[in-house]
Structures are given as structure tokens and as C-alpha cells.
Amino acid sequence: MKISRDSDENWKNDNIQFPRLIAEIEAVGGFTHSLIDELKKSMDLTVYDIVELINRAQDKWDKIKERT
């Protein structure tokens, strides 16, 4: 993944901003039990699958932060 020195370019990069958004929602406690339950239904996934996606986004965001 390309991380630019240009913050505007990074802002437009979905490969950076999507995991950032998910990681930040998790950090502020946005993934409540009721939200995860609704996501489970709407995405046709298990709770485990949703938590895995959240964790993958967090891992990706942590790696991005290490590189910047």
C-alpha cells in the first residue's frame, strides 16, 4: 500500500481511511452489542466474523500508523 507524504493524497486513499474509520469507531466504543447484532443480520455474518473484520481493520491501521 502506498502511503504518501502528502496528507491530502492519504485522505483520499480508501486503503488507509477505511481501516482508520473502523479502528476509530472501535476505539470510541461504537461497536455495541446491539450494533454488532444488527450488522450480523444485515451482513449475514456471525459475531465472530464481524469481530474478525474489526480486528483486521485495527491491525491494518496499526501497521499504517507505524509507517507514518
Backbone as JSON, one array per atom type, in Angstrom:
{
  "sequence": "MKISRDSDENWKNDNIQFPRLIAEIEAVGGFTHSLIDELKKSMDLTVYDIVELINRAQDKWDKIKERT",
  "N": [[0.83, -1.16, 0.0], [0.51, 2.18, -0.82], [1.74, 4.83, 0.96], [1.59, 8.18, 1.22], [3.6, 11.2, 1.35], [2.07, 13.33, 1.21], [-0.59, 14.63, 2.82], [-3.18, 15.14, 1.9], [-3.42, 13.4, -0.24], [-3.27, 10.95, 1.12], [-5.61, 11.18, 2.59], [-7.54, 10.77, 0.65], [-7.18, 8.14, 0.05], [-8.66, 5.15, 0.14], [-7.73, 2.73, 1.12], [-6.34, 3.43, 3.31], [-8.06, 5.09, 4.81], [-10.46, 3.63, 5.28], [-9.81, 1.37, 7.04], [-8.89, 2.96, 9.1], [-11.2, 4.39, 9.89], [-12.87, 2.29, 10.84], [-11.25, 1.29, 12.92], [-11.16, 3.53, 14.59], [-13.87, 3.86, 15.24], [-14.2, 1.57, 16.75], [-12.42, 2.18, 18.82], [-13.69, 4.26, 20.18], [-15.8, 2.97, 21.26], [-17.93, 2.37, 19.64], [-18.91, 0.02, 18.51], [-21.28, -1.48, 19.65], [-23.05, -4.09, 21.46], [-25.64, -4.28, 20.45], [-25.37, -3.02, 17.95], [-23.53, -4.72, 16.69], [-25.1, -7.0, 16.61], [-27.11, -6.15, 14.84], [-25.52, -5.7, 12.55], [-24.68, -8.3, 12.12], [-27.05, -9.49, 11.26], [-27.71, -7.92, 8.96], [-25.47, -8.24, 7.35], [-25.28, -10.91, 7.08], [-23.5, -12.49, 8.62], [-21.51, -14.12, 11.16], [-21.12, -13.28, 14.65], [-18.48, -13.69, 15.34], [-17.26, -13.42, 12.8], [-17.69, -10.69, 12.27], [-16.31, -9.47, 14.38], [-13.79, -10.37, 13.68], [-13.39, -8.92, 11.29], [-13.32, -6.32, 12.33], [-11.03, -6.53, 13.93], [-9.13, -7.09, 11.94], [-9.17, -4.68, 10.54], [-8.22, -2.99, 12.54], [-5.62, -4.05, 12.92], [-4.54, -3.49, 10.39], [-4.68, -0.68, 10.37], [-2.97, -0.12, 12.54], [-0.52, -0.96, 11.43], [-0.31, 0.88, 9.35], [-0.06, 3.26, 10.81], [2.42, 2.79, 11.99], [4.08, 3.13, 9.84], [3.99, 5.78, 9.27]],
  "CA": [[0.0, 0.0, 0.0], [1.29, 3.4, -0.92], [1.47, 5.9, 1.91], [2.21, 9.37, 0.64], [3.98, 12.3, 2.24], [1.01, 14.32, 1.02], [-1.72, 14.23, 3.66], [-4.4, 15.16, 1.09], [-3.45, 12.14, -1.0], [-3.61, 9.89, 2.08], [-7.01, 11.36, 2.94], [-8.34, 10.22, -0.45], [-6.82, 6.73, -0.12], [-9.58, 4.29, 0.89], [-6.98, 1.66, 1.78], [-5.91, 3.99, 4.58], [-9.14, 5.69, 5.57], [-11.47, 2.66, 5.73], [-9.41, 0.73, 8.3], [-8.81, 4.0, 10.13], [-12.56, 4.65, 10.36], [-13.32, 1.15, 11.63], [-10.46, 1.25, 14.15], [-11.57, 4.65, 15.45], [-15.2, 3.54, 15.77], [-13.96, 0.59, 17.81], [-11.72, 2.86, 19.92], [-14.63, 5.08, 20.95], [-16.86, 2.12, 21.77], [-19.07, 2.43, 18.73], [-19.43, -1.3, 18.15], [-22.02, -2.01, 20.79], [-23.65, -5.41, 21.23], [-26.81, -4.15, 19.58], [-24.91, -2.74, 16.59], [-22.96, -5.96, 16.14], [-26.24, -7.87, 16.33], [-27.73, -5.65, 13.61], [-24.58, -5.98, 11.47], [-24.75, -9.75, 11.91], [-28.24, -9.77, 10.45], [-27.68, -7.26, 7.65], [-24.34, -8.73, 6.55], [-25.36, -12.37, 7.07], [-22.24, -12.98, 9.17], [-21.54, -14.44, 12.58], [-20.46, -12.3, 15.5], [-17.06, -13.96, 15.18], [-16.82, -12.83, 11.53], [-17.68, -9.24, 12.41], [-15.18, -9.14, 15.26], [-12.58, -10.6, 12.89], [-13.24, -7.77, 10.4], [-12.9, -5.19, 13.15], [-9.64, -6.77, 14.31], [-8.3, -6.94, 10.74], [-9.07, -3.25, 10.28], [-7.33, -2.44, 13.57], [-4.26, -4.47, 12.58], [-4.12, -2.74, 9.2], [-4.48, 0.69, 10.79], [-1.74, -0.1, 13.35], [0.63, -1.04, 10.51], [-0.23, 2.17, 8.65], [0.48, 4.25, 11.76], [3.85, 2.51, 12.17], [4.82, 3.58, 8.65], [3.89, 7.24, 9.09]],
  "C": [[0.89, 1.24, 0.0], [0.81, 4.4, 0.12], [2.28, 7.09, 1.42], [2.69, 10.33, 1.72], [2.93, 13.41, 2.21], [-0.23, 13.88, 1.8], [-3.04, 14.25, 2.89], [-4.53, 13.87, 0.28], [-3.82, 10.97, -0.09], [-5.08, 9.97, 2.48], [-7.92, 10.72, 1.89], [-8.12, 8.73, -0.66], [-7.72, 5.85, 0.77], [-8.87, 3.16, 1.63], [-6.41, 2.13, 3.12], [-7.12, 4.39, 5.42], [-10.2, 4.7, 6.04], [-11.03, 1.92, 6.99], [-9.29, 1.74, 9.44], [-10.19, 4.25, 10.73], [-13.05, 3.53, 11.27], [-12.58, 1.08, 12.96], [-10.87, 2.36, 15.11], [-12.97, 4.43, 16.02], [-15.06, 2.55, 16.93], [-13.35, 1.28, 19.04], [-12.67, 3.69, 20.79], [-15.84, 4.28, 21.44], [-18.1, 2.08, 20.91], [-19.68, 1.09, 18.36], [-20.07, -1.93, 19.38], [-22.58, -3.39, 20.44], [-24.83, -5.32, 20.28], [-26.4, -3.84, 18.14], [-24.34, -3.99, 15.95], [-24.08, -6.93, 15.79], [-26.94, -7.45, 15.03], [-26.82, -5.9, 12.4], [-24.6, -7.46, 11.1], [-25.91, -10.09, 11.0], [-28.11, -9.18, 9.05], [-26.57, -7.78, 6.75], [-24.35, -10.25, 6.39], [-24.03, -12.99, 7.49], [-22.46, -13.39, 10.62], [-20.89, -13.3, 13.36], [-18.95, -12.46, 15.36], [-16.52, -13.31, 13.9], [-16.73, -11.31, 11.63], [-16.52, -8.79, 13.28], [-13.86, -9.34, 14.51], [-12.34, -9.43, 11.94], [-12.76, -6.54, 11.16], [-11.43, -5.34, 13.53], [-8.7, -6.62, 13.12], [-8.11, -5.46, 10.41], [-8.12, -2.6, 11.28], [-5.88, -2.8, 13.27], [-3.71, -3.67, 11.4], [-3.82, -1.29, 9.58], [-3.22, 0.83, 11.64], [-0.5, -0.13, 12.47], [0.8, 0.26, 9.74], [0.39, 3.23, 9.57], [1.97, 4.05, 11.98], [4.67, 3.08, 11.03], [4.78, 5.1, 8.46], [4.49, 7.99, 10.25]]
}
